[in-house]
Amino acid sequence: MKRRDLLSAAPLLLAPTGLLHAQAFPTRPIRYIVPVAAGGGSDMVGRTVTERWGKLLNQTIVVDNQGGGGGVIACQNTAKAAPDGYTLMQGYVATHGTSPATRKLPYDPIRDFTPIGMIGGTPNVLVVNSALPINSVKEFVEYVRKNPGQVSYGSAGAGSLTHLTMELFKLQLNAFMVHIPYRGIAPAFTDLMGGQTQAMFPGLAAAVPHIKSGRVRPIAVTGLKRHPQFKDVPTLDESGFKGFDAMQWYGVVGPAGMPAAVVKQLNDTLNTVLQASDLREKLSIEAVEPMPMSAEQFAQYIKADIARWTKLARERDIHLDS
């Protein structure tokens, strides 16, 4: 190397590697894969967060909707991407919770991904047809036990969070209810409001318009604290089901093997975005509460969620592989 070239390269050779990497990222647009079609609640959450996140990173974040296969396609594409921080995915309770618990998947939800951070979550809510004489969990339990085999509940499909949450409830209740799986939450609500089924455990966001219309009645929410939009609806924990929890959550993951400095930069900036009051207000449309976490905390959350639903699936013999 010529002396002049060596001198010009000296500052770079002396600079800490981590600092160089942090300064260099991001230098081009980031692809943010959302594993559902455009237009739904999950898509709205992703676009709302990335719009603000991109401004903070001083770089464009391009949302790439990849629906299909219950998130399998998006997960495979993310896992195969270069682990450089320029491909991220909005992992959520299905891709990194309920699906790994009930199906054999062509990806490993732990080993194939780098957890970046949690965005937030919305609880599930136990709702009943408003024509029923039920106004509390206690009354619902009594109704189920007085009508053995006559109470049915709908879900968004076998293995969905709406299905598993009710199965968890049934396990703790030690009572029988008939499961009616639907192809999505909309037809499940149609039959609940029409009286073909009597109860359901949907995500709160999906239930809000039907609750406000008076066609269904909320009697409890999951989680350990009441939701700010429905402060008069108690938690299941308050209603005697101690520690009962289930949540429709959203977070950010990348391919396995991402540099620690990039992960920290992404986590720090994401958490800064989540603390903004205007973001909280925007996410409240989907009843999502921001839940900032470190990357390590989010990794533990994913592991715990998979373990919880896997245990339930085994106990209730829920296996959806063809």
VEXLUMRO-46549 format. One line per field, with one value per residue (C-alpha): residue number from 1; x, y, z. Coordinates in nm, 3 decimals. Each point is the difference from the previous one (the first is absolute). Layout:
<rs>
seq (NUM_...)
u (X_...)
v (Y_...)
w (Z_...)
</rs>
This chain:
<rs>
seq (1_2_3_4_5_6_7_8_9_10_11_12_13_14_15_16_17_18_19_20_21_22_23_24_25_26_27_28_29_30_31_32_33_34_35_36_37_38_39_40_41_42_43_44_45_46_47_48_49_50_51_52_53_54_55_56_57_58_59_60_61_62_63_64_65_66_67_68_69_70_71_72_73_74_75_76_77_78_79_80_81_82_83_84_85_86_87_88_89_90_91_92_93_94_95_96_97_98_99_100_101_102_103_104_105_106_107_108_109_110_111_112_113_114_115_116_117_118_119_120_121_122_123_124_125_126_127_128_129_130_131_132_133_134_135_136_137_138_139_140_141_142_143_144_145_146_147_148_149_150_151_152_153_154_155_156_157_158_159_160_161_162_163_164_165_166_167_168_169_170_171_172_173_174_175_176_177_178_179_180_181_182_183_184_185_186_187_188_189_190_191_192_193_194_195_196_197_198_199_200_201_202_203_204_205_206_207_208_209_210_211_212_213_214_215_216_217_218_219_220_221_222_223_224_225_226_227_228_229_230_231_232_233_234_235_236_237_238_239_240_241_242_243_244_245_246_247_248_249_250_251_252_253_254_255_256_257_258_259_260_261_262_263_264_265_266_267_268_269_270_271_272_273_274_275_276_277_278_279_280_281_282_283_284_285_286_287_288_289_290_291_292_293_294_295_296_297_298_299_300_301_302_303_304_305_306_307_308_309_310_311_312_313_314_315_316_317_318_319_320_321_322)
u (0.000_0.137_0.081_-0.268_-0.268_0.108_-0.033_-0.346_-0.113_0.141_-0.312_-0.208_0.253_0.010_-0.377_-0.189_-0.179_-0.331_0.003_0.061_-0.289_-0.235_0.090_-0.049_-0.351_-0.238_0.132_-0.287_-0.374_-0.105_-0.252_-0.265_-0.196_-0.354_-0.125_-0.359_-0.177_-0.023_-0.294_-0.049_0.083_0.344_0.088_-0.116_0.218_0.302_-0.051_-0.068_0.318_0.232_-0.106_0.130_0.287_0.137_0.010_0.198_0.246_0.015_-0.071_-0.302_-0.165_-0.195_-0.293_-0.017_-0.325_0.054_-0.321_-0.057_0.063_-0.091_0.324_0.218_0.103_0.102_0.190_0.193_0.095_0.111_0.204_0.182_0.083_0.344_0.030_0.113_-0.300_-0.146_-0.271_-0.230_-0.334_-0.298_-0.017_-0.318_-0.185_-0.080_0.347_0.186_-0.257_-0.306_0.109_0.327_-0.202_-0.254_0.175_0.323_0.151_0.279_0.169_0.115_-0.154_0.297_0.313_-0.083_-0.064_0.155_-0.248_0.013_-0.276_-0.364_-0.245_-0.305_-0.305_-0.374_-0.177_-0.261_-0.349_-0.261_-0.324_-0.346_-0.311_-0.175_-0.335_0.140_-0.064_0.375_0.177_0.305_0.250_-0.170_-0.335_0.163_0.161_-0.336_-0.170_0.254_-0.029_-0.380_-0.005_0.257_0.076_-0.245_0.238_0.213_0.268_0.139_0.355_0.190_0.121_0.154_0.327_-0.070_0.045_-0.379_-0.014_0.291_-0.108_-0.340_0.165_0.219_-0.314_-0.176_0.301_-0.012_-0.380_-0.001_-0.315_-0.098_-0.096_-0.029_0.258_-0.127_0.296_-0.062_0.209_0.078_-0.137_-0.274_-0.220_0.060_-0.146_-0.293_-0.105_0.064_-0.227_-0.256_-0.010_0.150_0.285_-0.010_0.350_0.341_0.345_0.100_0.270_-0.137_0.057_-0.224_-0.266_-0.024_-0.256_-0.226_0.026_-0.092_-0.295_-0.134_-0.019_0.255_0.079_0.355_0.036_0.378_0.334_0.324_0.311_0.073_-0.149_-0.319_0.013_-0.020_-0.276_-0.221_0.082_-0.329_0.083_0.195_0.294_-0.027_0.260_-0.240_-0.281_0.169_0.220_0.332_0.282_-0.218_0.165_-0.015_0.085_0.001_0.350_0.219_0.378_0.298_0.244_0.278_0.201_0.219_0.354_-0.053_0.284_-0.056_0.067_-0.270_-0.248_0.064_-0.040_-0.327_-0.130_0.094_-0.166_-0.309_-0.050_0.038_-0.276_-0.227_0.022_-0.158_-0.353_-0.125_0.104_-0.188_-0.309_0.033_0.047_-0.303_-0.214_0.103_-0.016_0.377_0.198_0.372_0.229_0.363_0.253_0.368_0.092_0.087_-0.336_-0.182_0.193_-0.111_-0.359_-0.005_0.142_-0.254_-0.293_0.099_0.047_-0.341_-0.194_0.204_-0.086_-0.369_0.000_0.144_-0.245_-0.300_0.143_-0.010_0.215_-0.080_0.247_-0.166)
v (0.000_0.347_0.233_0.251_-0.274_-0.133_0.343_0.058_-0.336_0.054_0.159_-0.296_-0.252_0.167_0.045_-0.256_-0.255_0.038_0.377_-0.041_-0.245_0.224_0.301_-0.198_-0.125_0.061_0.130_-0.124_-0.078_-0.276_-0.263_-0.070_-0.317_-0.017_-0.361_0.089_0.167_0.379_0.171_-0.185_0.088_-0.159_0.194_0.324_-0.066_-0.060_0.307_0.225_-0.107_-0.006_0.347_0.148_-0.245_0.082_0.372_-0.068_-0.221_0.261_-0.273_-0.135_-0.315_-0.173_-0.217_-0.327_-0.190_-0.376_-0.178_-0.370_-0.319_0.152_0.198_-0.290_0.166_0.323_-0.189_-0.208_0.305_0.188_-0.291_-0.036_0.371_0.144_0.073_0.358_0.189_0.088_-0.270_0.001_-0.168_0.071_-0.322_-0.049_-0.249_-0.232_-0.017_-0.017_-0.143_-0.202_-0.143_-0.147_-0.154_-0.174_-0.069_-0.128_0.301_0.038_0.253_0.003_0.301_0.023_-0.108_0.160_0.353_0.288_0.167_0.380_0.125_-0.009_0.250_-0.067_-0.211_-0.013_-0.235_-0.257_0.060_-0.254_0.103_-0.158_0.049_0.298_-0.187_-0.239_0.077_0.022_0.307_-0.144_-0.284_-0.159_-0.002_-0.138_-0.284_-0.083_0.009_-0.240_-0.243_0.008_-0.069_-0.279_-0.055_0.271_0.297_0.058_0.254_0.127_0.077_0.149_-0.352_-0.307_0.087_0.373_0.210_0.023_-0.380_-0.058_0.271_-0.164_-0.341_0.144_0.136_-0.338_-0.174_0.224_-0.016_-0.380_0.013_-0.092_0.236_-0.084_0.166_0.138_0.114_0.258_0.131_0.330_0.211_0.177_-0.308_-0.109_0.329_-0.032_-0.330_0.122_0.299_-0.224_-0.240_-0.301_0.013_0.142_0.127_0.086_0.122_0.244_0.263_0.321_0.200_-0.233_0.008_0.376_0.085_-0.289_0.093_0.360_-0.115_-0.192_-0.329_-0.170_0.055_0.008_-0.171_-0.021_0.076_-0.194_0.148_0.125_0.347_0.149_0.151_0.382_-0.006_-0.227_0.081_-0.149_-0.345_-0.206_-0.224_-0.376_0.022_0.218_-0.243_-0.295_-0.134_0.098_0.076_-0.063_0.171_-0.002_0.281_0.090_0.144_0.154_0.029_0.032_-0.277_-0.037_-0.292_-0.192_0.129_0.376_0.215_0.100_0.368_0.008_-0.180_0.251_0.297_-0.138_-0.085_0.340_0.192_-0.223_0.054_0.374_-0.008_-0.203_0.260_0.274_0.095_0.041_-0.358_-0.133_0.189_-0.137_-0.360_0.030_-0.035_-0.367_-0.004_-0.058_0.120_0.068_-0.239_0.114_-0.274_-0.066_-0.253_-0.248_0.047_-0.047_-0.322_-0.135_0.107_-0.197_-0.311_0.022_0.048_-0.301_-0.210_0.101_-0.089_-0.315_-0.128_0.075_-0.163_-0.318_-0.005_0.056_-0.218_0.283_-0.096_0.153_-0.170_-0.172)
w (0.000_-0.088_0.293_-0.112_-0.015_0.338_0.160_-0.149_0.132_0.348_0.156_-0.115_0.126_0.342_0.037_0.212_-0.217_0.187_-0.054_-0.370_-0.027_0.196_-0.214_-0.320_0.081_-0.163_-0.330_-0.218_0.035_0.239_-0.109_0.264_-0.072_0.138_-0.019_-0.091_-0.291_-0.007_0.163_0.328_0.358_-0.005_-0.315_0.163_0.303_-0.222_-0.216_0.298_0.177_-0.302_-0.118_0.325_0.040_-0.345_0.082_0.315_-0.190_-0.278_-0.252_-0.188_0.132_-0.277_0.111_-0.195_0.054_-0.041_0.092_-0.049_0.189_0.334_-0.001_-0.116_-0.327_0.171_0.270_-0.252_-0.205_0.310_0.135_-0.333_-0.032_0.071_0.375_-0.054_0.139_-0.339_0.015_0.302_0.063_0.219_0.197_0.199_0.216_-0.292_-0.160_0.332_0.240_-0.093_-0.337_0.130_0.284_-0.223_-0.332_-0.150_-0.175_-0.258_0.230_0.361_0.181_0.236_-0.187_-0.338_0.128_0.192_0.238_-0.039_0.227_0.099_-0.150_0.215_0.052_0.042_0.240_-0.086_0.131_0.106_-0.168_-0.001_-0.207_0.158_0.011_0.260_0.369_0.067_0.137_0.172_-0.016_0.302_-0.182_-0.315_0.196_0.160_-0.342_-0.152_0.288_-0.002_-0.376_-0.053_-0.367_-0.106_-0.006_-0.309_-0.076_-0.326_-0.102_-0.293_-0.082_0.156_0.170_0.000_0.311_0.035_0.006_0.238_0.243_0.046_0.034_0.275_0.166_-0.032_0.153_0.306_0.010_-0.032_-0.211_-0.356_-0.283_-0.370_-0.225_-0.333_-0.215_-0.273_-0.287_0.166_0.281_-0.203_-0.064_0.360_0.120_-0.240_0.156_0.354_-0.053_-0.171_0.294_-0.177_0.254_0.349_0.077_-0.145_0.103_-0.279_0.011_0.146_-0.320_-0.203_0.271_0.056_-0.274_0.102_0.367_-0.080_-0.211_0.299_-0.192_0.226_0.367_0.139_0.336_0.050_-0.165_0.014_0.154_0.347_-0.028_-0.145_-0.344_-0.007_-0.264_0.212_0.360_0.126_-0.143_0.257_-0.075_0.024_0.275_0.201_-0.079_0.168_-0.282_0.154_-0.240_-0.307_-0.293_-0.379_-0.237_-0.366_-0.011_-0.269_-0.005_-0.232_-0.093_-0.253_-0.139_0.243_0.047_-0.015_0.141_0.363_-0.074_-0.269_0.225_0.279_-0.235_-0.135_0.349_0.145_-0.282_-0.002_0.374_-0.047_-0.262_0.230_0.274_-0.214_0.110_-0.357_-0.080_0.302_-0.117_-0.354_0.115_0.228_-0.316_0.009_0.382_0.001_0.301_-0.065_0.192_-0.032_0.086_-0.044_-0.268_0.276_0.172_-0.330_-0.066_0.336_-0.068_-0.327_0.167_0.283_-0.239_-0.211_0.313_0.138_-0.316_-0.066_0.348_-0.059_-0.346_0.148_0.289_-0.232_-0.280_-0.256_-0.300_-0.335_-0.230_-0.296)
</rs>
